[in-house]
Amino acid sequence: MSRQSAWATKVAALIQGGNSSAALAQIKVAPTVKDLRDLRTLLSGANLLSKHPNVDAATADQIVALSSPRLHRSP
């Protein structure tokens, strides 16, 4: 059983507090796919994904972006 990340709980707290613009900025620089999945689990448990469709779309987009292979490597 794995532990949930502190990042996911902090971003979920931002959303619960009503600061979804700050949460969206954090979602765009999410560290890993696991963190995003943990965040979606937390938000779906609190019924916040249905209340914030922009957060739902942003997390889904970032999961796809981080899961796909990179087109190029930095030098």
C-alpha positions in Angstrom: 0.0 0.0 0.0 1.5 3.3 -1.0 1.3 6.6 0.8 -0.5 9.6 -0.9 1.8 12.4 -1.7 1.8 15.7 0.2 1.5 17.5 -3.1 -1.9 16.0 -3.8 -3.3 16.9 -0.4 -2.0 20.5 -0.7 -3.5 21.0 -4.1 -6.8 19.4 -3.0 -6.8 21.9 -0.1 -6.4 24.8 -2.6 -9.4 23.6 -4.5 -11.5 23.0 -1.4 -10.6 26.6 -0.3 -11.9 28.0 -3.5 -8.5 28.9 -5.1 -8.9 26.9 -8.2 -6.6 29.2 -10.3 -3.7 28.5 -8.0 -4.5 24.8 -8.1 -4.6 24.9 -11.9 -1.1 26.4 -11.9 0.1 23.7 -9.6 -1.5 21.0 -11.8 0.4 22.3 -14.9 3.7 21.7 -13.1 2.7 18.4 -11.4 5.7 16.3 -10.5 4.5 12.8 -11.5 1.5 10.9 -12.9 1.1 9.2 -9.6 0.7 12.6 -7.9 -2.0 13.5 -10.4 -3.8 10.2 -9.9 -3.7 10.7 -6.1 -5.2 14.2 -6.6 -8.0 12.8 -8.7 -8.7 10.2 -6.1 -8.9 12.8 -3.4 -11.1 15.1 -5.4 -13.5 12.3 -6.6 -13.9 11.2 -3.0 -15.0 14.7 -2.0 -17.2 15.2 -5.1 -15.0 18.1 -6.2 -14.3 16.9 -9.7 -17.9 17.4 -10.7 -18.0 20.9 -9.1 -14.8 22.0 -10.9 -14.9 20.7 -14.5 -11.8 22.8 -15.4 -9.8 21.0 -12.7 -11.1 17.7 -14.0 -10.0 18.5 -17.6 -6.6 19.9 -16.5 -5.7 16.8 -14.5 -6.8 14.5 -17.3 -4.8 16.5 -19.8 -1.7 16.5 -17.6 -1.9 12.7 -17.0 -1.9 12.2 -20.8 1.0 14.7 -21.3 3.2 13.2 -18.6 2.4 9.6 -19.7 3.2 10.1 -23.4 6.8 9.7 -24.6 8.8 12.8 -25.1 9.3 14.1 -28.6 12.9 15.2 -27.9 15.4 15.4 -25.1 16.9 18.5 -23.9 20.6 18.9 -24.7 
